[in-house]
Amino acid sequence: MQPIGTELAIKWDDGTESFIGLEALRRACPCAGCKGEVDVMGQLHRGPERPLGPAAFSLQRITPVGGYASQLHWADGHHSGLYPFAYLRKIAGAN
């Protein structure tokens, strides 16, 4: 897994490859701050919408998390989203 230009290139264990646009990847951030959190009553709570500038789409570093996910570090300082590999495959299929 590595950034190439404006995309993240992923080579899967089965030999297939996926390319995901960095902007689409950031907009799909699964963290609670970006996607919200569901309370015990099933209500979704989200923070206020934040405008994303160019630094939000610049991937600085990728940190492996166990054998199931990657943590992406963006140039604007955001890094709380863990992207499970199954989620990345889903995003890649939507592109």
BELLIN-V118174 format. One record per pair of residues at least 12 apart in sequence whose C-alpha atoms are under 10 Angstrom apart, sorted by the first residue. I is the first residue (numbers start at 1). J is the second residue. D is the distance in whole Angstrom. If there is no record, write none. Layout:
# BELLIN-V118174
i=I j=J d=D
i=I j=J d=D
This chain:
# BELLIN-V118174
i=1 j=17 d=10
i=1 j=18 d=9
i=1 j=19 d=10
i=1 j=62 d=8
i=1 j=70 d=9
i=2 j=19 d=10
i=2 j=59 d=10
i=2 j=61 d=9
i=2 j=62 d=8
i=3 j=19 d=9
i=3 j=20 d=9
i=3 j=21 d=9
i=3 j=22 d=8
i=3 j=58 d=9
i=3 j=59 d=7
i=3 j=60 d=9
i=3 j=61 d=9
i=3 j=62 d=9
i=4 j=19 d=9
i=4 j=20 d=10
i=4 j=21 d=10
i=4 j=22 d=9
i=4 j=59 d=10
i=5 j=21 d=9
i=5 j=22 d=9
i=5 j=58 d=10
i=5 j=59 d=10
i=6 j=19 d=10
i=6 j=20 d=9
i=6 j=21 d=6
i=6 j=22 d=6
i=6 j=23 d=8
i=6 j=57 d=8
i=6 j=58 d=8
i=6 j=59 d=9
i=7 j=19 d=6
i=7 j=20 d=5
i=7 j=21 d=4
i=7 j=22 d=5
i=7 j=23 d=8
i=7 j=24 d=9
i=7 j=25 d=9
i=7 j=57 d=10
i=7 j=58 d=10
i=7 j=59 d=9
i=8 j=20 d=5
i=8 j=21 d=6
i=8 j=22 d=6
i=8 j=23 d=10
i=8 j=25 d=8
i=8 j=59 d=9
i=8 j=92 d=10
i=9 j=21 d=9
i=9 j=22 d=10
i=9 j=92 d=10
i=10 j=85 d=10
i=10 j=88 d=9
i=10 j=89 d=9
i=10 j=92 d=9
i=12 j=85 d=9
i=12 j=89 d=9
i=17 j=89 d=10
i=17 j=92 d=9
i=18 j=88 d=9
i=18 j=89 d=8
i=18 j=91 d=10
i=18 j=92 d=6
i=18 j=93 d=8
i=18 j=95 d=9
i=19 j=89 d=10
i=19 j=91 d=10
i=19 j=92 d=7
i=19 j=93 d=10
i=19 j=95 d=8
i=20 j=88 d=8
i=20 j=89 d=9
i=20 j=91 d=7
i=20 j=92 d=6
i=20 j=93 d=9
i=20 j=94 d=9
i=20 j=95 d=7
i=21 j=57 d=9
i=21 j=91 d=10
i=21 j=92 d=9
i=21 j=95 d=8
i=22 j=56 d=9
i=22 j=57 d=6
i=22 j=58 d=7
i=22 j=59 d=7
i=22 j=74 d=10
i=23 j=52 d=10
i=23 j=54 d=9
i=23 j=56 d=8
i=23 j=57 d=5
i=23 j=58 d=8
i=23 j=59 d=10
i=24 j=57 d=9
i=24 j=91 d=8
i=24 j=92 d=10
i=24 j=94 d=10
i=24 j=95 d=8
i=25 j=57 d=8
i=25 j=59 d=10
i=25 j=72 d=10
i=25 j=83 d=9
i=25 j=88 d=8
i=25 j=91 d=8
i=25 j=92 d=9
i=26 j=52 d=9
i=26 j=56 d=7
i=26 j=57 d=6
i=26 j=58 d=9
i=26 j=59 d=9
i=26 j=72 d=9
i=26 j=73 d=10
i=26 j=74 d=8
i=26 j=78 d=10
i=26 j=81 d=9
i=27 j=52 d=9
i=27 j=56 d=9
i=27 j=57 d=9
i=28 j=81 d=9
i=28 j=83 d=9
i=28 j=87 d=10
i=28 j=88 d=10
i=28 j=91 d=8
i=29 j=72 d=9
i=29 j=78 d=10
i=29 j=79 d=9
i=29 j=80 d=9
i=29 j=81 d=6
i=29 j=82 d=8
i=29 j=83 d=8
i=30 j=80 d=9
i=30 j=81 d=6
i=30 j=82 d=7
i=30 j=83 d=7
i=30 j=84 d=9
i=30 j=87 d=9
i=31 j=79 d=9
i=31 j=80 d=6
i=31 j=81 d=4
i=31 j=82 d=7
i=31 j=83 d=9
i=32 j=45 d=9
i=32 j=46 d=8
i=32 j=47 d=9
i=32 j=80 d=8
i=32 j=81 d=8
i=33 j=45 d=9
i=33 j=46 d=7
i=33 j=47 d=7
i=33 j=48 d=9
i=33 j=49 d=10
i=33 j=80 d=8
i=33 j=81 d=9
i=34 j=46 d=7
i=34 j=47 d=8
i=34 j=48 d=9
i=34 j=49 d=8
i=34 j=50 d=9
i=34 j=80 d=9
i=34 j=81 d=8
i=35 j=47 d=9
i=35 j=81 d=10
i=36 j=48 d=10
i=52 j=76 d=9
i=53 j=76 d=8
i=54 j=75 d=9
i=54 j=76 d=8
i=55 j=74 d=7
i=55 j=75 d=5
i=55 j=76 d=5
i=55 j=77 d=9
i=55 j=78 d=10
i=56 j=73 d=10
i=56 j=74 d=6
i=56 j=75 d=6
i=56 j=76 d=5
i=56 j=77 d=8
i=56 j=78 d=8
i=57 j=74 d=7
i=57 j=75 d=7
i=57 j=76 d=8
i=58 j=73 d=9
i=58 j=74 d=6
i=58 j=75 d=5
i=58 j=76 d=8
i=59 j=72 d=7
i=59 j=73 d=6
i=59 j=74 d=5
i=59 j=75 d=6
i=59 j=76 d=9
i=59 j=78 d=10
i=59 j=79 d=10
i=60 j=72 d=8
i=60 j=73 d=6
i=60 j=74 d=5
i=60 j=75 d=6
i=60 j=76 d=9
i=60 j=77 d=9
i=60 j=79 d=10
i=61 j=73 d=5
i=61 j=74 d=7
i=61 j=75 d=9
i=61 j=79 d=9
i=62 j=74 d=9
i=62 j=79 d=9
i=63 j=79 d=10
i=63 j=82 d=9
i=64 j=82 d=9
i=64 j=83 d=10
i=64 j=84 d=10
i=65 j=82 d=8
i=65 j=83 d=9
i=65 j=84 d=9
i=66 j=84 d=10
i=67 j=84 d=9
i=67 j=85 d=9
i=68 j=82 d=10
i=68 j=83 d=9
i=68 j=84 d=6
i=68 j=85 d=6
i=68 j=86 d=8
i=69 j=81 d=10
i=69 j=82 d=6
i=69 j=83 d=5
i=69 j=84 d=4
i=69 j=85 d=5
i=69 j=86 d=8
i=69 j=87 d=9
i=69 j=88 d=9
i=70 j=82 d=6
i=70 j=83 d=5
i=70 j=84 d=6
i=70 j=85 d=7
i=70 j=88 d=9
i=71 j=83 d=6
i=71 j=84 d=9
